[in-house]
């Protein structure tokens, strides 16, 4: 999940809204790469243990998994604007921050 989020930021680095909204037509590789990364994020969210997801109720885990389902099952009708907003509005960064925090917690709890 962490790597998929970082990859999304790499894929869209240097793009503005207009450039990203044109990716389904003008830059299919980027659009497909971003879409695939969102699928990985959603699959990962579905696989997280309940103790972790319940510990972080501020993260919309079901919505993340649901977004993955929309990307997979409605691929030809993906709302590119929604994808861009998700990237730009801080939701992905917040998720990355939460994941980084949880990794630190797990690392500190691991037997040495």
N, C-alpha and C positions, 0 to 999 in steps of 0.2 A: 504494500500500500504506500509506504513511504517513497519507494523508488518510483512508483507510477505517478505520484503527485509531482515529484521533482522532474520527471520526464515531461509532464505536461508543461511545466514552466519553461523547460528547455525548448520544447517544440514551438511554443508561441513567443519565445524571446524576440523582441524587436517588432512584434506585430501590434498594430492598433486594432480597434474594434472593426473598422471597415475591412482591413486585410483579412482578419479572421472570418468575418461573415462571408467573405468571398471564397474561403478555402474549399467548400464542397465543389465549387466550379473550377477554381483557379489553382488550387494546391491540395489535391486529393490526398497526397501522402501525409501531409500534416493533419488534415481532418481525420483521416483513418487512424493515424497514430494517437491523436488526442482521444478519439472515440475508444480505441482499444485500451488506453490507459484508464479511462473511466470505467470500463468493464472490469479491469483488474481491481480497481478501488472498490467497486460494488461487490465483487466476489469475495474480496478480502473482508469487507464489512460483514457479509453474511457468515463468514467462517469464524469471526471473533467469539471468544468465550463470553457467556452472559455476565460473568462477574466483571469483566472489563467494560462491557457496554453499559451495565447498570451503574458502574462507578463513574461514568462520564455521560450523565443524562443530557448535558448541554449539546452533545453531538447528535444530530438527527440520523442515527444509524439506519432506521427503516427507510428514510428518504434517500439516503445514499444507495442502499440496495435497490430501491425502486427506480432510481435514476439509471442504474446499470440495466435493469430490466427494460426500460424504455429504449435505451441505446441498442440493446440486443434485438428486441422484438419489433421495434418501430424504426429500424435503422434508416429507412428511406424518408422518414418523416421527422427526423431529429430537428428540434428547434435550435438552430445554431446560435441564435441570440441568447437562449437560456444557457447553453454551454459556455458562451463567452462571459455572461454575467456570473456564472458559478466560478469561473477562473478569476475574474477581476474583482468580485465583491468581497473577497476576504474569506469566504467559506473554505476554500481549499487550503489557504494558509493556516486558518484556525485548525483544520483537521490535521495538517502536518505538525503543527505545534503540539497538539494533543498526543499524536503518535510519538513524537520525540520525547515528551514528558513520560509517557507510559513505558517507553523503552528504557529510559533512565531508572524508573521505578523498578522494573523487572531486573535490570542489571544490578541495582543495589540490593535486591532481595535474593539474588542468586548466591548459592554457597560458594565460598572462595576456596 
